[in-house]
Amino acid sequence: MAYNQLVNGKKGEKHFLLGNEAAVRGAIEAGISVAATYPGTPSSEIGNTLSFIAKDAGVYFEFSTNEKVAMEIAATSAVSGLRSFTFMKHVGLNVASDSFVTTAYSGVKGGMVILVADDPSVFSSQNEQDTRNYARLANMPILEPSNPQEVKDMMVYGFELSEELEIPVIIRTTTRVSHMRGIVEFGDIKSQKGKTVEGKHYNRGYFNKDPKSYIPVPVNVIVMHKILSEKIEKFQNNISSLNINEVVEIKDNAKIGVISSSSAYNYAYDVASLDNLDMKILKLTLSYPTPYDLIYEFIKDLDRVFVIEEVDPICERDVLLTVGMNGLNIPVHGKLDKTFPMVEEFNCDIVREGFIKILNYTDENFSLSHTQSLEKVIGDLPTRAATLCAGCSHRATYYGVKQALKESNISEDEVIFASDIGCYTLGINPPYNAADYLLSMGSSIGDGCGFAVATDQKVISFIGDSTFFHSGISPLINGVHNKQNFIVTILDNRITAMTGGQPNPGMPVDGMGDESPEISIRELALASGASFVRVINPLNLKQTVDTYKKALENEGVSVIIAKSPCTLIKGFNKKPPIKVNYDKCKNCDSCINNLACPAISKIKGKVVVDTSMCNGCSICSQICDYNAFETI
């Protein structure tokens, strides 16, 4: 869709939107003034979209250095009376959690919505955590839309609820909801709060000082926590009177109930409705504070209830608690009794199999045309491991590291490769095998510190430029200060590549496309006191190998900045592609076995370069002992 429709679209218009685009329209309708994020799939499209429309919408938007900073930008804006929006993937909330939990204590004056995109089945993440646990930890309301229309509507409602309770509100999506497309009917765009100041394209708020409310020292925290608990308890008592949670009747007077939310609701509804099962469904869009009264009214006359949710059995425990508190004798089927799997996202087949397991249904009870999975219809599909792009400079860096170790007579088996979150994590794959340990964003340098303390092995950490700004600077300082000995490789490909090409502080442009100071990674490394700092072009293999050989001999923290632009950057100028001179090629397969560039393959016994993929990086020609690769 045209992005300007998100800003200029009128009430009643209908547009076909991605769930993440619907979130942007909802934020615009709610009248936000400030938005901040660190990009992370499956929420990335929200920031990408806002970066294009923020100026037209009169919104300040930034790609912050990490999620904690984004949380703090939004919280301080909201406490100053503006409506603010921050969003991230589920593991990003871990980074922001220190400040996140306290925002509920200090509260807000303008509405503040925190959208968190969970990733059941871990399509692009390092874990499968469930954000609903954080809602309970922080005592913060959570909304769970199940389609793009609800995403848009819950954004608007979330800001209203936030201002009513004077605390932030979480909106939890999942990969399927974030990336689902659907018809979204637009509503009115509310006026922004605050005041317009000449020379500023977005509204300004005002912070009224009140240390007792905003400084969480122990004497204040006790009072702040009590106030928060009272707010949640009062709101919880009124949830049943709201129309936000609904009962969907599949058949009248059904004695089997289903309780579900978010994307899992879609599977439950599809199976129950398309197959006309004797069921009714309680759809929880506002799932915390837990609507115990509503759950009780729904289940009290049922024969049994199924709880269908992703990923943890959180709602199931709430239902079991409701059963126990009210002395009911109703079987509850979910994850805890093994009716449904404990991990990964659901689908119609999983829901159907759970029903069959408990209800002794047969295939005759179901319309197979609606429930057969893709795998059952078309059989097993071939799989392909993720790989670095053709011409990716990270491949050259890994090759150079391995060659330097070889020439230094150091066995790779005795070297620990500490990896990080980014495209370069694919260094785990053969033939590089350059990823041995990974915890989280920015952890590779901290891991390097730990391995340097705990072992006498050589340690080489790999971290991207955006990830270095995100959370790599502090552990680098730690390593230097504590006199540790390891190599840090900062893979500077001039962009936040893995999440779609967003800017970072190492680029001369900000999230809204304006010129911005470029922060030098080299100067940061020097300022930290690293004893060896070099900037290399990884596509120059001789320079790369020689630099790593010197770093391997250095005592202390060595920093090598492998600087070469991502091949996917818009406007990237490809060099002329490479071809094979078959008069020189000896079919040794070294290029295939040691480089593994997807542009190079072997067809009918010959090494072939796919010129449509090749960008002329020339690494293949630099490693070939027979000079068989030539520029076209």
Residue, then its C-alpha position, 0 to 999 in steps of 0.5 A: m500500500a502507499y504509506n501516505q494512506l496511513v496518514n491521510g486515510k479517512k474514517g470508513e476507508k478500508h485498506f488491505l494491511l499487514g498487521n504491523e502496518a495496522a499498528v502504525r495506523g492505530a498509533i496515528e489514529a490515537g494521536i501519538s507524538v513520539a515513537a522509538t524502537y530497536p528493529g527486531t523481527p517480527s515487529s520490524e515493519i512497524g519501524n520501517t513504515l514509521s520512518f517513512i511517514a513520521k514527518d507527515a504525521g507530525v511524529y518524532f520517530e527514532f531507531s534507538t541504540n537498543e530497546k532499553v533506550a527506546m523504552e526510556i524515550a517513550a516513558t519520559s515522553a508519556v510522563s511529560g503528557l504526550r502519547s508515546f509508542t515503543f515496540m520491539k520483538h519479545v527478546g527485545l523486552n528482555v533488554a528493556s525490562d529493567s526500565f520497563v518494570t519500573t514504568a508501571y510504578s512511575g506511571v504516565k500522564g499521556g498514554m503509552v503503548i508497548l507493542v511486543a511481537d512474540d515469535p512462537s516456533v522461533f522463526s527468527s529468534q533465539n528463544e520462544q518466550d511468552t510476553r504474557n509472563y512479563a505482563r504479570l511480572a510488571n502488573m501491566p495490562i496486556l491486549e492480544p489482537s488476533n487480526p490486523q483490524e484488531v491490531k489497529d483497534m487495540m492500539v487506539y484502545g490501548f492508549e485510552l486505557s493507558e491514560e485511564l489507568e495512568i500506566p503503560v499498556i502492552i499489546r502482544t502480537t505474534t509472528r502470524v498476527s504481525h505478518m497477517r494481511g487483512i481488510v482494516e477499516f479506518g477510524d478518526i485520527k485524534s488530535q495530538k496532545g501537547k503543544t506545537v513549538e515553532g521549528k519542531h515538527y512534533n508536539r512538545g509536552y511538559f514534565n511536572k516535577d514530583p520526586k515521590s512519584y518518579i524516584p523509585v527509592p525504597v521509601n517511595v517504591i512501597v507507596m508506588h507499588k501499593i498504588l499500582s496494585e490498587k489500580i490493577e485490582k480496581f480495573q480487574n473488578n470491572i473487566s467483565s463489564l467491558n465489551i472487549n472480551e467476547v463469547v463466540e457461539i459455534k452452536d447454541n447451548a454448547k456444553i464444550g467450551v474453548i478459551s483462547s487468544s491471539s493467533a491461537y484463537n484463529y486456529a481454534y475458531d477455524v476448526a470449531s466453526l468450519d467443522n460445526l463442532d458443538m462448542k463455544i469460544l471465549k476469546l480473551t483480547l484483554s487477557y491480563p488482569t485476568p477476568y476471573d469473573l468472566i471465565y467463571e460465568f463462561i465455564k460454570d455450566l460446561d461439561r469440559v473446557f479446552v484452553i488453546e494458547e501460545v506458548d506457555p500454559i498461562c491462561e490454562r493456569d488461570v482457568l484451573l485457578t478459577v475452577g478450584m476457587n469456585g469448587l467446580n468439577i470441570p475437566v480443563h484440557g490444555k498443555l498441562d494435561k498433554t492435550f496440546p504440545m507445550v512448545e511451538e506455534f499451533n495450527c489447525d491440525i494440532v488443535r484438531e488432534g487435541f480435540i480428537k484425543i479428548l473427545n474421541y472424535t473420528d475424521e467423520n466429525f471433521s471436514l478434512s478439506h479444512t484441516q489437512s495440513l500443507e505437508k499432508v497435501i503436497g508431501d515433504l518439502p526439501t529444506r535449505a539451510a540459511t546462508l550468507c548472501a553472495g558476495c557478503s563480506h562476512r564470508a570473507t572475514y570468516y575465511g580470513v580468520k580461518q586462514a590466519l589461524k592456519e598460517s599461525n599454526i593454531s588449531e581451530d579446535e583450540v579457538i572459541f568463537a563467540s558469536d552474536i545476533g545478526c546475519y553473521t550468526l550464519g558463521i555457525n554453518p560449514p565450512y566456516n564453523a565459526a560460532d561456538y557460543l551465543l546468548s543474546m544481543g551484544s553478548s559475544i564481547g561479554d562472552g569473550c571476557g568470560f572465556a578469557v577469564a575461565t580458559d587459556q584458549k584463544v577467543i575471537s568474538f564476532i559482533g555486528d555494527s548495529t549490535f555493537f552500538h546496541s550492547g557491545i560497548s559496555p562489555l568492550i570497556n569491561g574487557v579492557h579494564n580487566k586486562q583480558n586477552f581476546i579478539v573482537t571482530i566488529l562486522d561493520n556492513r554499514i547498516t542494520a542488515m538482518t532486520g531489513g536495512q535500518p540505520n544505526p549510529g554508525m551511519p550519517v542518517d537517522g531513522m527519519g532520513d535526516e542527516s545525522p552525526e556518524i559515530s566512529i566505531r574506531e574512535l569508540a574502540l580507541a577511547s575504550g583503551a583497546s591495545f590493538v585497533r585496526v580497520i580492514n576491508p575484508l574483501n582484501l584477503k591479504q590485509t584481512v589475514d595479516t591483520y588477524k595474524k598480528a592480533l593473535e600475537n597481541e596481548g590484551v583486547s584487540v579490535i578489528i573492524a571489518k568494514s564493507p557495505c552490505t550487498l543488500i543496501k539499496g543502491f549498492n553498486k555491484k562490480p562486474p561479475i566473475k566467470v570461470n576460465y575452464d582452461k585454468c580450472k582444475n576442478c579441485d572444488s576448493c572454492i565450493n568446499n572452503l567458500a560456499c558462496p551461493a553464486i558458485s555451484k557445480i553442474k555436470g562436473k563443472v564449476v559454474v558462477d551464477t552471474s545474476m547473483c554474483n556481485g564481483c566481490s572477487i573473493c573466489s579469485q583471491i583464493c583460487d590457486y589456479n587463477a581460474f576466476e576472471t572478471i567479465 
